[in-house]
Amino acid sequence: MTERTPLLHYRLSTSVNESELRSQAGRQAPVHNPGSQGRRAAQQKQQKKLSTFFGVVIPTLLSMFSVVVFLRIGLAVGQAGLYQAIAMYVVAYIIICMTVLSVCAISTNGALDAGGAYYMISRALGPEFGGSIGIMFFLANVCGSALMVLGLVEAILSTFGVPEAGNVATSHYQVLPSGYWWSLLYGTGIALLCLLVCLVGAHIYAKTTFLIFVIVIVVLITVFISFFAVHPQSITLPDLKPNATGPTTANFTGFKLETLLGNVWADYTVDYTTQTTMTFATVFAVMFNGCTGIMAGSNMSGDLKNPSYSIPRGTITAVIFTFIVYIMLSVLVACTCDRLLLQRDYSFLRDINVWHPFVLIGVYSSTLSAAMSNLIGASRVLYAMAKDDLFGKALWLAKKTSRSGNPWVSVLISWFLVQLVLFSGKLNTIASIVTIFFLLVYAAVDLACLALEWASAPNFRYTHVCTQSTDPSGPSHEPEQPPLFHFVSLRGSSNRLDYGEFGDGKVLGSQEYVAIIADAMKMLKNVVLARYFNNFDRAQVLSPPSCTPGKRAVYVDVWPVNLLRPDSCSYVDTCCLFLLQLACILNMVRDWRKATLRLFLCVEEGRSVRGPEEKLSQLLKELRIKKKLQPEEEEDEENEEDYVNSFPSNATRVSDDYLSAVNKLILDQSRPQPAVRFLYLPRPPADTRRYTAYLRQLELLTQDLGPTLLIHGVTPVITTDL
């Protein structure tokens, strides 16, 4: 009994790439995906609802506007002077800008999940390399959270703390006992509060941070207004250690040239909080903590609606805004405050504000928010490392999540380590440690991005690839750049899938040839077979139109469907995605950038083409491939009758007539003739007795198609799992 071929009952839909494709095609990220089913189920439970503003801009701003802007802006100018302070900010922002660009490049390289920088790097260079960054970033966030807690404790004690022995209270608000153990107790209480919020979940934190963000912005506005509105006054300095002598007041002078000139040069002295002499390095270490919040948005990658879109835009916005604020504050401080005030009172912004409690509210809000942000960041990195089994069973508990997907065990572990760091006792003591950790993280991220670029990784953006036409009969020519495509001339051979000679001249039969293909797939190797490349004239195909009058556009056709099994067509399996990956890499080669990719899909007759087109559009959008969809007209009824053949229920046993019909369909639909075709390479049959028939099917399928690549991918080199 005969029936219409199912493949030929399909309408064709062609996706044609635009010029932007060449710069978008390499942005897919490799996946390390153990236990993917369980993880996807957990990920689906956790709804990603945070926008760019709430998920990236606000956390980043609050992480940067915390200790430094309210409690250490005077330290930078007072110790290093205005010139060196500005130089420090410039150096710091050059460092973080390079890191931001690297983060932007990596974050737009593929789909993201929880884990921030670790997740991005591990998916680009592997979990082992990403793990080294993840450990440093985890520790940096732990220490950063403790730093913010200690900053909040310092701010509280500066207002409400009882002076140490030998000093007299200056306000009836000073009721809280002071000292190392009391400070540790207050810090423990604040850390517990952060723990409770983080255990509830990142979305509650994101909602509360908007209110904190509004408060901080209002406080900053009042700070800027205060420099112009507050009259010159004498300010009482904080108490020194018991029995110490020195000035007890300093001046807010208002705008004076004399004040500015007295603050432009460095004057390093003893830090009154730690009793250590400050240097350029120690001041930079403290000041740099105001720049370490750039990855707060990356830490929220698992909670964002569109992390690849939000992280670069939100982070860059926050960095530009904070840099402007820091520079403006430094200049205003240098113009209006005595050097002694800057060196001996880190809370002077409170004393010169139009309403003193404003700054206190800003300090409390921003430091508390930054402490929670760092705690969340640390827990997400730890959770991501645990999911990848980097430490075996040592962190298996860290994989546990709540029903909403919150990694509560990782939060508890992170909080415990924060508590240990609190034993250091002083903000400036751990500021240098935090800076070192973050500098190491930033350096590692930058090096990772550089390594991906230099290695010309096929899964990384803007990869540079060379093609090379090699003549086996003559000396080979080394390509100018780690080559991924070598279109080889099989000179003197037939147009068959050339398996006659192998390596050292050994002659292979069809059984051996297909056995090699099958073994390669069993070893999880990607396989590419080439046909008709003896007819491939690279110079003619890739010559510019000005050199070849009347030359038409160059096309590369992609058919991501198993043409031997049309009843099982799928456009998102590993092989189809690998097929797209290689076609996109080819389109990135300098000489092939003008080529147009045409993607052909088959839609079952009687079904609307709209569904598959929407599915394709979403897939290409997630892969960041620009496209235009062009539905093709069906073959007329009379012409389609020519394609009728027997198609048994066992789709692995297709007839020669069917293969010829498919071959004719490809030829008819591929107008104008493409330079290269990419076809799906099916797996060889399990029965080795059918190897010869399998090879014959491939030859019939590709008969007279011109240069053709049959591709089978077994490695999930890209991801669409958001």
N, C-alpha and C positions, 0 to 999 in steps of 0.2 A: 504494500500500500504506500502511496506517495502522499506527501503533504508539503506545504510551503515550509521553507527553511525558517526556523525561529529567528535567526539572525537577520534574515532578509525581511522579516516582518517588523523590523525595528526601524524607526526613523532616526536620522542622524542629526546630532546637534554639535556644532563646531564652536569651540572657544578659541578666539584669536587673541594673542597677546598684544599689548600696546608697547610703546617704546620704553615705558617705565619698567617693563618686565626684567630687563637685563640688570637693573639695580636692585630689584626686589627678589630675584629668584633664589639667591643663596641664603635666604634668611631663615631656613628651617633648622631646628635644633634636634640633635640626636637624643634618643630616649634611652634611659636605663630604667627598665620597667619590671622589676621583680614583684610578683604578687599584685599585678595590675588590677585584677577584677575587684579584690577587696578594697584596694585604694580608691578606685573610681567610685565604688559605692559610698565610701566615706566622704569623698569629695562632693558627690552629688547632694549629700545631706547638708553640706555647708554652703549656703547660698552666697555667692560673691556679689555683694550689693554696693560696694564702695566706689564712688566716682573718683575722678582725678583730684578734685579739690579736697574732698573729705578724706580720701585714702592716701594721698601723697603730699599735696601742698601743705595742709595743716599739720600732719605729723612731722614733716621735715622742718617747717618753720619753728614749731614748738621745740623740737629737739635742738635746733641751733640757737634759738632765742631762749636761753635758760640761764645757766650759771654765768656765762661770760657777759651777756648783754646787761644784766642787772647787778652782778656782783663782782665782775672782774674787768670791766671796761676801763676803770681807773688804774688797775694794775699795769696794763699794757702801756698806757701813756705815762703814768707816773714813774715807772721803772725804766722803760726803754726810750721814752721821749716820743714826740709825735712822728718824727721822721722814721725811726726804727719801727714804731708801731704800725705805721702804714706799710712799711716794707714787709713786716711780718704778715699782715693781712694779704698783701699781694702774693707773697710766696705761698701762703696757706691756700689761697684760692686758685693759684696756678695748679697746685697739687690736686685739689679736689675737683677742679674743672676737668683735668685729664681723666680723673676717675669717673666723673659724671659722664663724660663722653664715652668712656669704655662701658659703663653701666648701660647707657642708652643703646650702644651698639649691640651689646649682648642681650639686653632685655627685648629688643625688637628682632632678635634672631630666631625666635620661636615662641611657642606657647609656654606660659609660666605657671608655676604652682607655688605652694608655700615653701619658704626657705631662703628667699631673698637672693643675696649674692651667691651663696653656696649653690642654690638650685640652678641659677643661671650658668655659673662656671662649670658645675658638674655635668650639665647637659651639653655643654660645648666642648669640654676637654675630658670629660669622664669624672665619675665620682671620686676617684683616688686623688686627682689633682684638685678637684673642688673641695675635697675633704680637708686638705691642708689649709685652704682659705676658710672653710667653714669653722674649723677649730679656733682659728685666730679671731674670726668675726664673732663667734660665740663668746669667747673670753672678753673681747672688746666691749660687747654689749653688756655683759655681766658687770665689768668694771665701770662702764659708763652709767649704768643704773645706780650703782653704789655712789658714784661721784655726784649724781643729781640728788640723791637722798642726803648726802653729807652737805651739799649746798643748801638744801632746804633747812637742815638742822642748824647750819650756821646763820641763815637768815632769821630763823625763829629765835635763837639765843641772842642775836645782836639786838633784838627788840625786847624780848621777854625774859632773857636770862639774868640770873642774879650774878653780879660781879664776883670774880674770884677773891679769895682771902686777901684782905688788906686794902680793898677798894670799896668805895661807897656807892650805893645805888643812886642813880640820877633820875629815876622815874618809878612811880608806884606800879607800873606795869611789869617791872622786873621781878617776877615771882618764881620762875622756873630755875631749879638748881642747875649749876654748871659743873663741868668737869668731864673727864674722858668717859667714865662709865655712864654718867647721865646722858651724854651725847650719844653713846652707843644704844642706850635704851630708847631715846627718841627716834634714832634712825631705824631701830628694829620695828617700832610701831608704824612708822611711815612705810617701811618695806612690806609689812603685813597688809596695810591698806592697798598698796599697789598689787599685792598678790590676790586679794579678794576681787579687785576689778578685773584683773587678767584672767582669773578663773571663770568669771562670768562670760567673757568672750571679747574678741576684738571689736565687734560691732557696738557693744556698749561703750567701749573705750572711744571709738570713733565719734559717737554721738556726744559724749561728754567733752571731747577735745574741741568741738566747735565753740562751745561756750567759753572754754579756756582761751581759745584763739581770739575770740572777740575781746575778752578781758585784756589779754596781752597787747593787742593792737591799740586799745584805748589807753593803756598805761604808757605805751611808747609815744603816743601822740602827746600825752600830758608831759612826758619827759622832755620832748622837743620844745613844747610851749614854755616849760619852766625855765629853760636857759634864757629866754627873752623876757619872761614876765616876772621872775623873782628878782628882788633887789639884792645887792651885795650884802653879805652877812657873815658872821663868825659862827663856825660850827664846832661843837664839842667832839673831840676825837675819842674813839673807843679806848678802853683801859688797856694798858700794857700789862705785862706780867707783874706780879706783886713786887713792891719795892723798886720798880724801875722808874727812872726819871726821864723827862722829856716834855715837849710842848703838849699842852692839853687842848688847844684849839687850832683851827686852820681856817682859811678864808675862801669863800666863794666870792670872787671879785666882779663877776659879770664880764662882759666883753672888754678886754684891755689888751693892748699890744704888748705891754710889759709882761702880762701873764702868759701870753702866747710865746714870747721869746724865751721865757723861763722854762717852757715845757717842750721845746723842740729837740733838745739833745738828751742823750741817755744819762741817767744818774741812778745806777743800781745800788740798792741798799738792802738791809735785812728785812725779810718779810715778817711783819709783826704777828702773823698767825702761826708760822712754823719756826721762827727764829733762825732761818737759814738765809745766807746771802744769795740774792737773785742774780742771774746772768741772762744773757740773750737766750740761751737754750732753755732755761727754766721758765722764763716768761713766755717764750714761744710755746712751750709744752702746755702751759695753762691756757693761753689764749687759743691754741689750736682746737681745744675742746668745743669752742663755739662753731667749729666747722665740721664736726664729726657726725652731724645728724643727717648727712646727705643720703644715707641709705635707709632712713626711716620709712620712706615710701616703698623701697625695694623689700623691706621686711614684711610689708603688708601684701606682697605679691599674691599670696593665696586667698586674700580677701577682697581683691579688686575685681570690678566688672571686666575691665580690659587692661590687664597689666602692661602689655606691650605698648599700648597707647599712653597709658597714664603715667608710668614711671618716668620716661624721658621728659615729657612736657611738665609734669608737676615738679620734678627735681630741679630742672633748669630754672623754672620760675622762682622757686624758693631760694636757690643759690644767688641769683641776680638781686633779689630783694634784700636778702641778708647782707650781702656785700655793700650795697649802697647805705644801709642803715649803720653798719659798723664804721664805715669811713666817716659818715656824717657825725656820728656820736663822738668819734675820736677827735675830730676837729673842734667840735663844740666844747668838749671837755678841756682840750688844751687851751682854748681861748678864755675860759671862764673860771678855772679852778686852780688854786695854789698847788705847787708840786707836793707840799707836805700833806695836803688834803687827799691827793690821789694815792700817796704812798701809805698813809696811816688810817684811811677809812674806806674800805671797799664797798660800804653801803651808803656812800655819800649821795647817790641819786635819790634816796629816800629823804634825806635832809633838805635837799634843794627843790623838792617837788612842790607844786602848788598846793597839793594835799598829800601829806606824808603817807597815809595808808594806801594810796594808789600803788606805789612801787612795791610795798609789802605784798599786796594782793597779786601783782604781776609776778613777783619772785616766787611766791608760794604756788601759784597756778602753773607757771611754766616749768619749774623744777619738778613738780609732782607729775605733770604730764610727760616730761622727758624721761623721768624714772620709769614710768609705766611703758613708754614707747620702747625703751631699751630692754625692759624685761620681756615684753612681747616679742621683740626682735630676737633676743637670745633663745627664747623657747621655740620659735619657729625654725631657727637654724638647727637647733638640737633635734627637733622632731624630724626635719628633713634628712639629717644625717642618720638618724635611727632607722627611718624608712628604707634607706639604701643599705642597711646592714654593714656600715663601715666598721663598726666595732663589734661585730658578731652579736653574741647574746648579752654583752655587757650593758647595752642600752635597749634591750627589748621592751622594757617597761615604758620607755619614752615614746613608743609607737602608739600607746593607748590614747584614745580621744573620747570626748563626750559624744552624745548623740548628735549634737550640732556640729561636730568636727573639731572642737577646741582641744588641742593637745595638753590636757591638764597635768599629766605627769611631767612633761617637759617644762611646764610653767613652775611646778614645784621644785624640780631639780635646779632650775635657773635661779629661783628665789633663794634656795639654800646657799648657793654659791655667792649671791649678792650679799647675803647675811655674813658670810665669812670675810668678804672684802671690807665690810663696814668696820671691822676691827682695826683697820689702818687709822681711823680716827679723824684725819684732816683732809680737806678737799685738795689742797695743793700737793699733798703727799702722793695721792693716787692719780693726780692729773697727768703726771709724766708717764705713768704706766699706761693709762688709757690712750694717750697720744701715740705711744710706741705701738700698741696693738693696732690702732686704726691706721697708722702709717704703713705698717706691715700689710694690713688688709688691702689698702689702696694700691700699694706697690704690686701686690700679687694680682689684683684685678687688672691693673694696667698691663702687667707682663702677660697675663692670660690672653687679653685682647690682642696684644702684639704678637703672641705666639700663634694665635688663630689666623691672623693676617699673613704673617710670614710663612706659615705652613701651607697657606692656600687651602685651608680646610674646605671641602665641598659643602659642608653644612653651615658655613659662616658667610656673613654678608660681604659683598664686594670682592668675592674671590677672583683672583687672576689666574686664568688657565690658558695654556698654549696648546694648539694642535700641531701635529707634525706628520708629514707624509713621508713614510720610510720606504726606501727601496731595498728589499732584502738582498738584491744582487750587488749592491754597492755599499759603501760605508755609510753608517747611520749618522745623522746630524743631531747633536744635542740641542734640546729646546732651550730657549732663553730663560724659562721659568719652569716645583714639585708637581709634571704634566699629568693631566687626568684623562685626556682624550688623545689617543694616537690613531688617526684614521690610516690604516695600513694598506698599502698596495699589495695585493696578492697577485703579483704580476705573473703572467704566463699560465695561470690556472683557469679552470672553468668557472662558470657562474654559480656553481653549486656551493652549499655550505662546505667550505674547503676543509676536509678532515683527512685528506690524502697524506700530508706530511705533518709530522709532529716533532718539534724541537730539533733533534739531531738527525732528522731525515727518516726516522722510523715511520713506516707506513701503517696507518690505522684503518681498520675496517669500521663499518657503521656500528657494529655491536660495541666495539671498544670506545668509539667516539661518544656514543650516548651514555655508556657506562661512566665515562669521565664526568659528563655533565651531571648524571645522577649522584655520583659520589661527592661532587662539589656541593650540590644542594644539601646532601645529608650532613656535610661538614659545616653547614650554615655559611656557605660562601655565595656571594652574588655572582651571577653568571651572565655574560654578554656574548652573543654569537653574532658574527658579521657576515653579510652576504652582498655580493655585487660591488664590493669596494675596489675591485680591479677596474671597474668602470668609473670610479670617482675621480674626477679631475678637480682637485682642490683649487688650482690657479684659476680655472674658468668659473667655478661656482662662486668663489669669494672675491673675484676681481671687481673693482668699483665700476659702477655703470658708465663713468666717463671713459673707461678703457675698453668697454664692450658695448658698442652702439646697439640699441634695441634690446638690451638685456632686461629681463623681467625681475620682479622681486624674488628673493630667496625665501623658501618655505621649509620648515621642519615639521613633519606630521607626527602626531602622537596618538596611538590607539591603546588606551589603558583598559583593555577588556580582553579576557581570554577567548580568543576567536575559535578555539577548539571546544570551548564549553560556554556558548552564549547564554545557556539557561542559568548560569551561575555568575552572571556579570555583577561586578561590584567595583565601585570607583574609589573606595577608601581602604582597600586591603594593602598589605605591605608591598606587594609587587607593583601595584598600580602607582603607589606613592613613590617608590624607588624609580619607576619609569619617568615620572614627572621630574624627579630630582635630577636625573642625568640629562634630560632634555633641557632643563633650566640651566644646568652647568654649561652645556654647549652654547646656549644663548648668551652666556656671560663672556665667552672668549672674544677677544678684541675683534677678530675678523668675522665673527658670527653675530655681532651685536645688532646688525641691521636685519637679520633674519627674523621672520615672523613664525611664531609657534602656532600650530593649528591642532587643537585637541578635539578628537572625534569620540562622541559617546553614542551608544545605541539605546533607543527607547522603544519598548515593546509597542507593537501596533495596537491601537485602540485605547492606549493610555495617554493621558495628557503629558505633553513635554514639559509642562510647567514645574512639576515636582522634581524631576531630575535636574532641570536647569537651576532651580533654587538650591538644591543640594550641592550642585557643582559650584554655584556662585559662593555659597557659604564656605566650601572647601578652599576655593582659591582665595577668598578673603582672609581666611585663617592662615593661609600660606603666604599672604601678602603678595599675590600675583594679580596684576591688573589685567583685565580681560574684557572682551566684547563677545556676547553670545550671538551666534548667527545660525538659527535653525535652517537646515537644508530641506529642499523639497524632496518628497518621496519619488522613487522611480515610478514611471507610469506602469499601468497594469500589464500592457503587452510586453514591455521590457522585463518586468519582474517575472513573468512566466518563464523566461529563459533561465531563471535561477532555481526553478523548482527541482528538488531532489529528495531522496530518501534520508530521513533523519531519525534513526532509531532512538529508543528511550535511553539506551546506554550511550551517553554523549561522548564517551572516550573512543568509540568506534565510529568515526565519521567517514562518510564516503568520499571518493575522489571528486564526484560531482559537486558535493557540498563545498569542498576546499577550493575547487575552481571557481565556484560562485562567489565565495568570500573574496578570493583573489580579484575577481572582476569588480566586485563592489568597491574594494579599496582603490583600484585603479580608476574607476569611474568617479568616485567621490573626491579624489585627490587631484583636482584641477585648480591652478596649474600644477605641473609635476613638481614635487618637493625635491630638495637636494638630498635629504636623509629622512628615513622613516624609522620610528621607534614602535616596535610591536611587543606585545606581551608574550613571553616565552613560557609555555605550560610546562609542568613537571613531566618528566619521562614516566611512562607507565611502570607499575610495580612489577609486571611480568616482563622479565628480560627477553623473552621470545618475541616481544612486540617492539623491541628497540629499532629494528630496521624499518618497520612500518611507521613508527613515530618520526624518524628522520625524514622519511618520504613525505609525510604529512607536512612537515615544516617546509620542505622544498616546494611542494605544491602551493602552500599558503603564500610563499614569498616569490612565486614565479614572476619574473619580469618586473618586479617592483622597483628595481634600481637599488642604490645603496640603502641597506636595511640593517637595523640592529634589533635582534631578538633578545629581550632582557627579562631576567627573572631575579627579583630581589628577595632576599630572606632576612635582611637586617632592617629593622624599623628605624631608618635614618632620619625621619622627620616625624613630627607629632601634630595631631590636630586635637589632642585631648586638652580642652581648656578646663 
